[in-house]
Amino acid sequence: MKPGDLVRWTHPDDEGLGLVLKVVSQPDRIGCGEAVIMWLPSKEHPAGHTGCYPARHHYMETISEAR
């Protein structure tokens, strides 16, 4: 995961698309890492939102990598 990647949150109760703004720490074998993600508006968050999320999570997938 790196800044500029487009990610998808796949939780059945609140799916969403987001843009990775900053990687705080990369995932490794003992931790999930952290990334700041700007989420586009969704059903649960009509205004969108930005926050720090695990960089490796079973509900998050990278759908387009930045160059």
C-alpha positions as CSV (number, residue, x, y, z in Angstrom):
1,M,0.0,0.0,0.0
2,K,1.3,3.5,-0.9
3,P,-0.1,7.0,-1.3
4,G,-2.4,7.4,-4.3
5,D,-3.7,3.8,-4.2
6,L,-7.4,3.4,-4.6
7,V,-8.9,1.0,-2.0
8,R,-12.3,-0.6,-1.5
9,W,-13.9,-1.4,1.9
10,T,-15.9,-4.6,1.4
11,H,-17.8,-4.9,4.7
12,P,-21.4,-5.9,3.8
13,D,-23.0,-3.2,6.0
14,D,-20.9,-0.3,4.6
15,E,-19.0,-0.7,1.3
16,G,-16.9,2.2,0.1
17,L,-14.1,3.6,-2.0
18,G,-11.1,5.5,-0.7
19,L,-7.8,7.1,-1.6
20,V,-4.7,6.4,0.4
21,L,-3.2,9.8,1.5
22,K,-0.4,8.6,3.7
23,V,1.1,5.4,4.9
24,V,2.0,5.8,8.6
25,S,3.5,2.4,8.9
26,Q,3.7,-0.6,6.6
27,P,2.2,-4.0,7.6
28,D,4.7,-6.6,8.7
29,R,4.6,-10.1,10.0
30,I,3.4,-9.0,13.5
31,G,1.3,-5.9,12.7
32,C,-1.3,-4.5,10.3
33,G,0.3,-1.1,9.7
34,E,-1.6,2.1,9.4
35,A,-2.7,4.3,6.6
36,V,-4.6,7.6,6.3
37,I,-7.5,7.1,3.9
38,M,-9.9,9.7,2.5
39,W,-13.2,7.9,1.9
40,L,-15.7,9.0,-0.7
41,P,-19.3,9.6,0.3
42,S,-21.2,6.3,1.0
43,K,-24.6,5.3,2.4
44,E,-23.3,5.3,6.0
45,H,-21.2,8.4,5.5
46,P,-22.9,10.8,3.0
47,A,-20.3,13.5,3.5
48,G,-17.3,11.1,3.2
49,H,-14.6,11.1,5.9
50,T,-10.9,10.8,6.4
51,G,-9.1,8.7,9.1
52,C,-6.4,6.3,10.1
53,Y,-7.1,2.7,9.3
54,P,-5.2,-0.6,9.4
55,A,-3.2,-0.9,6.2
56,R,-3.9,-4.7,6.1
57,H,-7.5,-5.6,6.9
58,H,-9.6,-8.5,5.6
59,Y,-12.3,-6.0,4.5
60,M,-9.9,-3.7,2.6
61,E,-8.6,-4.4,-0.9
62,T,-6.4,-2.4,-3.2
63,I,-8.2,-1.9,-6.5
64,S,-5.8,0.4,-8.3
65,E,-2.2,1.0,-7.4
66,A,-0.5,4.4,-7.8
67,R,2.4,4.5,-10.2
